[in-house]
Amino acid sequence: MQVVFRVLDINDNSPIFRSSKYIRKLSEGVSLGTIVVVVQADDADIEENGFIHYEITAGNNRGRP
């Protein structure tokens, strides 16, 4: 029996963000749903390894969605 593995890609490239910082100031009356920043990154990996997931993990001190 012969088993052959073909590696298509490994997750060896880190995402490269198009900006090193994303800082925005908002007025208190900004409308719900307003886009305040667009974060972009590129990853040279292919398929699943090139997928980038963004997540806000802190900053909402009042617990609102």
MOPEBEL-V384091 format. One record per run of one state. SS is the DSSP state (A for helix, B for strand, O for the rest). FROM is the first residue (numbers start at 1). TO is the last residue. Records with the same first field share a line. If there is no record, write none. Layout:
BEGIN
SS: FROM-TO, FROM-TO
END
This chain:
BEGIN
O: 1-15, 18-40, 43-46, 51-65
B: 16-17, 41-42
A: 47-50
END
